[in-house]
Amino acid sequence: MAMIKRVAVTRFRAKRDELRDPLLSVLTLLLILFLFVIVPLHAAGTISAEGYGFIIVLLLASCVLMQSTRWVVLVVLFSGVALAAAAVVLRSRSPSAVDILLEAIAWVIIDIALIFVIAGAVFAPGRVTYHRVNGAVLLYLTIGMTFVGLYTLVGLWSPNAFSGLVVYHEKGMASSVIYFSFVTLTSVGYGDIAPVHPMARALANLEGIIGQLFPATLLARLVTLELQDRHDRLKGKD
């Protein structure tokens, strides 16, 4: 019986390792769908909020498959999900700043856990593949989502923390915070939303620095290694 169990565990781990890199591409597509399709459609009133939970479940399931042995990460992830669920229940009964607070904390917790999971998969020993390059893009997007939660917390703490943005119950609020986070991360800065509170400015500066350094260092390095590996394999065939 023990032998059968060991064989089953070994096969599961082998399958998980086999799927780890492709799952990075799947996660990247899911997060892109969430950020640039579901969130704008929800803000426009085209779809209801149920789409959010659907994408979160898919993201978490993929992470579990990638790092199922990291029980600490799993506990953190499910703690974030529990907070998000509590926020949904409270919002359905009586919308208030409390459910926004819980949801923002949940997003920060989930995103930080995702960063560790994704980074572990992207920078794991082995060949740098196209999927790992996609994973680096996913890591970049997840950093942006982490700041979405942080900006929301600052906005709750100080209602005048941003000009052009107030954190309150409104369909377009999440879309606006995501928009501000990613124009900051990419250093686009259209100026329609600007940080006013010192903490908001500090977070915007930090995100802008990360947004500049990440593509120029880690992402560029991974792309170079992937291209070099592809060249070496083609050369080996010749």
Secondary structure, DSSP 8 states (H G I E B T S, - for coil): -HHHHHHHHHHHHHHHHHHHHHHHHHHHHHHHHIIIIIHHHHHTTSS-THHHHHHHHHHHHHHHHHSTT-HHHHHHHHHHHHHHHHHHHHHHH---HHHHHHHHHHHHHHHHHHHHHHHHHHTSSS---HHHHHHHHHHHHHHHHHHHHHHHHHHHH-TTSEET---SS-TTHHHHHHHHHHHHHTT---SSSEE-SHHHHHHHHHHHHHHHHHIIIIIHHHHHHHHHHHHHHHHHH-
